[in-house]
Structure formats: C-alpha cells, structure tokens
Amino acid sequence: MVFNRRKPEIGRSIFQLACWENFSASISRCSAEHQKIYKDWFSVADSDGDGRLTGGDATNFFVMSNLSRPDLKQVWAIADSRRQGFLGFKEFITAMQLISMAQAGHTLSGDLLNSDVDYENLKPPVMDGLDVLLAKKKRPKSDPETNGNPEVQTSSSSSWFTSSKSAKKVPLTAVTSIIDGLKKLYIQKLKPLEVTYQFNDFVSPLLTNSDFDAKPMVMLLGQYSTGKTTFIKHLLRSSYPGAHIGPEPTTDRFVVVMNGPDERSIPGNTVAVQADMPYSGLTNFGTAFLSKFECSQMPHPLLEHITFVDTPGVLSGEKQRTQRSYDFTGVTSWFASKCDLILLLFDPHKLDISDEFKRVISSLRGNDDKIRVVLNKADQVDTQQLMRVYGALMWSLGKVLNTPEVMRVYIGSFNDKPINRVTAGPIGTELFEKEQDDLLADLKDIPKKACDRRINEFVKRARAAKIHAFIISHLKKEMPAMMGKAKTQQKLIDNLEDVFAKVQREHHLPAGDFPYVESFRERLSGYNLDKFEKLKPKMIQTVDDMLGYDIPDLLKNFRNPYD
C-alpha cells in the first residue's frame, strides 16, 4: 500500500477543489484487473444474484477475512454510508479495500477513504476459503449494479405501482432494501388511505416509483442577483446548459440540474411526463408553469449524487406587483417537500425581505430542518459593516420565520473569484474560509442522509394523511342527511378553524401537524362535502400499525449486520 504525500491545501483552495472524492465511485479508483477479481467475488457473495449484498450475505462472506467483529462493523458502516441496508458492486469494492487496509494494520475510519491511498496498487484482501467457493461457482455471472441505482430498485418493485392486486402478493423476500420496504408499505398500507380521502387533491400527489428512487435535491432560493446560479456553477466548477448569470433577473424559470449522458436542456412539459423522473406532480400547476420549467442535464460526478434546483429570483419593489402566470409559492412549496436541503441566499446589499419572499418563506413551513441561510458576497463589505449586516439579516429573518431558534447562517463569497482580502481583512478572510468548509461539509452529508430523509418524509406524509382523513370524515359527518346541505357546507367552510379544533380535541392530535387553514379552505370550496367518505377506523389502524411496528421492523432488518 502506498500513501502519497502532498503539501496541505488551505482554506479557499479546499473549497474550490470541492473534495467530492468520497462521492466518486470506488470503481474509478480500482484497476481493471482488480475490478474483474471483485466482480467474481461479488457473484459468490450475492447469493440471490440481484446485485445487492444484504446483511446476511455480507456476514457469510466477510467472515473469511478473519477480521474482528468491531472491524467488520466499521467496514459495513463506511461502505453503506447511505444506510440503505445493502451494498452494490461499487460499495462492495469499497468494503474490500477497507478490509485490505485493516488487514495491513490500519485503523478503520471514514477519514481513511479521504487519505492519499494508492488504490490502483492496493492488493485485494486475503479471504480464507474463497478459492474453493469460486471453483464451485457455476452460475452465470450478471453485471451487478450500484447501491441505490434506480434500475436495480425498480426491477423488484416497479410492478407494485401498476396493479393493486399484485401489490398484495409481494413476498417479504422481494424487499432487499429500506427503500423497497417503504415502497411496499406505501402501496399496501398508506396509499389506500390517501386515495379514499383524496389526499392527492388537497396536500400532495400520489407517490410513484421515481419519487422513492430520486437522488437528493438541493434548492436555492433568493432575490435576483444573490448568486444562486453562480453558486451551482462554483460547486460544479463549470456552467450547466442554459445557465445565465448577470446583475439583472437572468434566471426566469425553475431549472433542475441533474446528471445525464450528455449536455442538453429538456422542456418542462417533456420532463413532467417522464416516468423515470419525480416531477409528474408539477402537472397540477398547469402549462403556464411548465413553460417556465426545464431540466438541464450534463455528465458530472457530483450530479451522480445530488440534483440542484435553480429558481427564478424572488421579486421585490415594484416588480412584485406584477403577477406571475403561475402559483410561484405553490411550486416552491412542492419542491421544498421533495428537497433534502433548502438554501436561502442573501446579498449584503439586498437584505430587505419583500412580500413575495415572505410568502415563499412561509410556504416552507414544515421543512424548517432543511433550511440553511447563506449570506453571499460577504467580501464586498468590511468587517464592521458585516457585523451590522449580519445583525440586520437575523432581525429580518426572525420577524418572517416567527421562531425563537437561531437559524444556521453561512457567511462567505461563493463564486470562482478569490476573496477580496483588502475589504474582508485577515479576520474576515479566515472566517469566510471556515464558513465555506462548513457549508461544503453540510452538502457532502446529503447523500449519506438521503435514506434517513426518505424515512422522515414518509413518516411525515403518513401523519399528514391521517389528519387529512380525520378532517374529511368529520366534514362528512357534519353534513345533514336531507335539507340545507348547501348552507351547512358553507358554514363549515367559513368556520374551518373550529372544525380543526374539534378534530384535534377528538383525536388528541398535535396542532402543528394540521394544514394551513386558508389554503385548505381554498381547495375545499371546490368540492361537495356530502360526497366525502365516512371515517374508516380499519384504515387508520393500518397506518398506525405501519408507523408503530412495520417501519421499526424494517429499519431493524436492514441495520448494520454486526450491531
């Protein structure tokens, strides 16, 4: 094993290089000869040949390394960094490389992968008894796929979304990951409740296969010329197709920047109808929005793990009086529920929060844990002015967010230009470099936390669907059997706050989980309350059992096999 020594990089250069090596697949750092060896080994370890090495297969195979159980526990934890409960071929290579380093006497840790290891010349580990198994192996080899690859995941579960009858017959053995388990639970237990009480019309469209398999998303929001597009360009270290940068409002549409085989832009109407993309729900916002939506694809190692959502600049001053042709806050709310991280960008010279920006921030309700604030272009003011700007920003945000907690604010200048050391001074320069590294670390954690985020969003959705069912069934119960239906319906809609309070008391539900009264009232006005379904306790109990037993059991089945 060879460790190359380099001169340490400092501050700004660390952020510029972006250090996305952890995101790059291990297969790219492994010689072709060793890849062939590991491919044969993987076919032996993968007992069912589905391209996924689950906990049981791993314990049977890794034991041949003769490493201690704590070491193997660390190998699995690092290789399955996304905690999906299985290893694909690339993650299997990582595990083998870690085992080889452990056998050489190195202490295993996540930082070991960041060290300057000569992976090309890193020999495969010693596995006792593997030669015998390889000799006996007669099953034809199939190309294993990567951890979390949609093609692998959809092979066992895509049919669940096409037939309700087949969904009931899904065997437990078909579930080979946490994501697969969530798909099964959704189809069998949560989706029937959503369909019965029209959850998709009021709150969120029904989930599809692509919603579960989508890569983590990061959305950037802010007024025009706060550096949203430049921020994405800085991370990618290149421009994406269709990107425009300037002091005026240059980005006039929502742009999803994602990985693809070549550089091209796809119109919004085309993107919304593609089954392998999680954007079908955007069709609810109409053609007016879809004409202002596009997907920008390009091959990039970072985009293999994260998708960015660039947004139009939020309007301010006189411009915000001009109505957009689509529901801007509704679209941002839809993306917020799908995103893993939301960055609110501010400019030291644009700290005012316009009425439209207030509505946008309010639409992020329920996603507070995803929000980060970025004070960009901070090197344009000196240290004294920066202190005042920071204080003014926190005061403005406190009024809009209506929360006593202090939100995390990153301060820096996120572009390709060097920090203006004359204006920033030595203290400001050091501060910006540390802040930039902290933000980078936050971004690098997104793929690792993607599976946890999926579980979190799934549980939130189930709780919201339950409350929605209680509200709808209560409205149905209050409707008269014969006379005065129109008058009663209008009265219920006008006094929706009282309805929410009654439902909350009756079922002992937290007030914070209820939807916005005004938005719910607006949607409710287009329905005939008498056509709603009565409460079906069995459906509610099924969802309760899913939350109380099925999801914990699923997580237990796919935890680290050495725990």
QUIWOZI-V308563 format. One record per helix or strand of 3 or more residues. SS is the DSSP state (alpha for helix, beta for strand). FROM is the first residue (numbers start at 0). TO is the last residue. If there is no record, write none. Layout:
{{SS FROM TO} {SS FROM TO}}
This chain:
{{alpha 10 16} {alpha 19 21} {alpha 25 28} {alpha 31 44} {alpha 54 64} {alpha 68 78} {alpha 88 102} {alpha 109 113} {alpha 118 120} {alpha 129 135} {alpha 149 160} {alpha 163 166} {alpha 171 173} {alpha 177 195} {alpha 198 201} {alpha 208 212} {beta 215 222} {alpha 227 235} {beta 253 258} {beta 263 266} {alpha 267 271} {alpha 279 289} {beta 292 297} {beta 305 309} {alpha 316 320} {alpha 327 337} {beta 340 346} {alpha 354 361} {alpha 367 369} {beta 370 375} {alpha 377 379} {alpha 382 400} {beta 408 410} {alpha 420 443} {alpha 445 477} {alpha 484 493} {alpha 495 506} {alpha 510 512} {alpha 516 523} {alpha 528 530} {alpha 536 556}}
